[in-house]
Amino acid sequence: MDTNDHSEFIPPICRLNTELLVQIFVCLVEDIPSEHRFTPRFPQPKSTEAPLILGRVNTLWRHVALWTPRLWENVEILYREPSKSPPGDILNRFLSRSGARPLSIAVSFDPTSEHFSQTESLFSEMARVMHRWRRIYLTTHLIPHVHDFIRLIGATPLLESVECLLVDIIAFRHRRMRSIFPLHLASVF
């Protein structure tokens, strides 16, 4: 046995070829349980969730995660005010890594917030890539958000569905069961 050969000490997961690693990573972001929600559960831009956490394992994993557009084609933005990072900037990071892939984006506005100062930048960032939209989900308690969102929709050749969920804010404030009704906009287009 060669004492200079350290390959036997490399964990098996680090010896996987790149193609197999990509497939494993894709399974991680596609199989997120949705927990009886209106919208599907997409990856969130958190350092503790895939795909971001994958880049924290080692250099190879970081490279594979950053350069696999399929990992970045779905994103869920939970918009709370005040926000440390503007939601448009957060979305832009995902979009810049998604290549030219069709996009599924879910935006949820925190029903306990009254004012959202950076909604325009978030919607502008979404509008910039509307030609790549596949599925869009918007959850809000404010009618102006729906109005602003509908106004920005233009040419969307890949669009399969747009769903808006208006949340009854009074039910949230009184801690009763949340009464909600979906507004399906797919038939409008």
C-alpha positions in Angstrom: 0.0 0.0 0.0 1.3 3.4 -1.0 1.4 5.7 2.0 1.1 8.7 -0.3 -2.2 7.5 -1.8 -4.9 9.3 0.1 -7.7 8.4 -2.3 -8.9 5.6 0.1 -9.6 8.3 2.7 -11.9 10.3 0.4 -15.5 9.6 1.4 -17.5 7.8 -1.3 -19.9 10.7 -1.8 -17.0 12.9 -2.8 -16.0 10.3 -5.5 -19.2 10.5 -7.4 -19.0 11.7 -11.0 -20.5 15.1 -11.7 -23.5 13.8 -13.7 -24.6 11.6 -10.8 -24.1 14.4 -8.3 -26.3 16.7 -10.5 -29.1 14.1 -10.5 -28.9 13.8 -6.7 -29.0 17.6 -6.3 -32.0 17.9 -8.7 -33.9 15.3 -6.7 -33.3 17.3 -3.5 -34.8 20.5 -4.9 -37.7 18.7 -6.8 -38.9 16.6 -3.9 -39.7 19.2 -1.3 -42.8 18.3 0.6 -45.6 20.9 0.3 -47.3 20.5 3.7 -50.9 21.0 2.5 -50.3 24.4 1.0 -52.0 26.2 -1.8 -48.7 26.6 -3.7 -46.1 23.9 -4.4 -43.1 24.1 -2.1 -40.2 25.5 -4.0 -36.6 26.1 -2.8 -36.3 29.2 -0.7 -33.2 31.4 -0.8 -31.9 30.3 2.6 -28.4 29.1 3.4 -30.0 26.1 5.3 -31.9 24.8 2.2 -31.0 23.3 -1.1 -29.7 24.5 -3.4 -27.7 27.0 -1.3 -26.7 24.5 1.4 -25.2 22.2 -1.2 -22.5 24.8 -1.9 -21.4 24.7 1.7 -20.2 21.1 1.6 -17.0 21.4 -0.4 -15.6 23.1 -3.5 -16.8 20.4 -6.0 -20.4 20.5 -4.6 -20.3 24.4 -4.7 -19.2 24.3 -8.4 -21.8 21.7 -9.4 -24.6 23.6 -7.5 -23.8 27.0 -8.9 -23.4 25.7 -12.5 -26.5 23.5 -12.7 -29.3 25.8 -13.9 -32.0 23.2 -13.2 -31.4 23.7 -9.5 -32.3 27.4 -9.7 -35.4 27.2 -12.0 -37.9 27.2 -9.1 -37.9 29.7 -6.3 -40.2 30.7 -3.4 -39.8 34.3 -2.1 -41.4 34.9 1.4 -41.7 38.7 1.5 -41.6 40.2 5.0 -41.1 43.8 5.8 -38.7 45.0 7.0 -36.4 42.8 4.9 -32.6 42.6 5.3 -32.2 42.0 1.6 -34.5 43.4 -1.1 -36.6 40.6 -2.5 -35.8 41.7 -6.0 -32.1 41.2 -5.3 -32.8 37.8 -3.7 -34.8 36.7 -6.8 -32.1 38.0 -9.1 -29.5 35.7 -7.5 -31.7 32.7 -8.3 -32.5 33.9 -11.8 -28.9 34.6 -12.7 -28.0 31.0 -12.0 -31.0 29.5 -13.8 -29.6 30.0 -17.3 -32.4 30.0 -19.9 -34.6 27.4 -18.1 -38.3 28.0 -17.8 -39.1 29.4 -14.4 -41.6 28.7 -11.6 -41.8 31.5 -9.1 -43.9 31.7 -5.9 -44.2 35.0 -4.0 -45.9 35.1 -0.7 -46.4 38.4 1.2 -46.4 38.1 5.0 -50.0 38.8 6.1 -48.9 40.5 9.3 -47.2 43.3 7.4 -49.1 46.3 6.2 -46.5 48.0 4.0 -44.2 46.5 1.4 -41.7 49.1 0.2 -39.9 47.1 -2.4 -42.7 45.4 -4.2 -42.0 47.3 -7.3 -38.4 46.1 -7.5 -39.6 42.5 -6.9 -42.2 42.7 -9.7 -39.7 44.4 -12.0 -37.2 41.6 -11.5 -40.0 39.1 -12.3 -41.0 41.1 -15.4 -37.5 41.1 -16.7 -37.7 37.3 -17.2 -41.4 36.9 -18.0 -40.6 35.3 -21.4 -39.3 32.3 -19.3 -42.3 32.1 -16.9 -43.7 28.6 -16.6 -45.8 28.8 -13.4 -46.4 31.8 -11.2 -48.0 31.8 -7.7 -48.8 34.9 -5.8 -50.1 34.8 -2.2 -51.1 38.2 -0.7 -53.7 39.9 1.4 -53.6 43.2 -0.5 -55.6 43.7 -3.7 -53.1 46.3 -5.0 -50.4 43.5 -5.2 -52.7 41.5 -7.5 -53.4 44.6 -9.6 -49.7 45.6 -9.9 -48.9 42.0 -10.8 -51.5 41.7 -13.5 -50.4 45.0 -15.0 -46.8 43.8 -15.6 -47.8 40.6 -17.5 -46.8 40.8 -21.1 -45.5 38.2 -23.6 -45.2 34.9 -21.8 -44.8 32.2 -24.4 -44.0 29.4 -21.9 -46.6 30.3 -19.3 -48.7 27.3 -18.2 -50.4 28.8 -15.1 -50.8 31.9 -13.0 -52.5 31.5 -9.6 -53.2 34.2 -7.1 -54.3 33.5 -3.6 -56.0 36.3 -1.7 -55.8 35.8 2.1 -58.4 37.1 4.4 -56.3 39.3 6.7 -59.0 39.6 9.4 -58.9 35.9 9.9 -55.1 36.1 10.4 -55.4 38.9 12.9 -58.1 37.1 15.0 -56.1 33.8 14.9 -59.2 32.0 13.5 -59.0 29.6 10.7 -57.6 31.3 7.7 -60.3 31.8 5.1 -58.9 31.8 1.7 -60.1 31.7 -1.9 -58.0 31.1 -5.0 -58.2 33.4 -7.9 -57.2 31.4 -11.0 -55.9 33.8 -13.6 -54.8 31.2 -16.1 -58.1 31.4 -18.0 -57.8 35.2 -18.3 -54.9 35.0 -20.7 
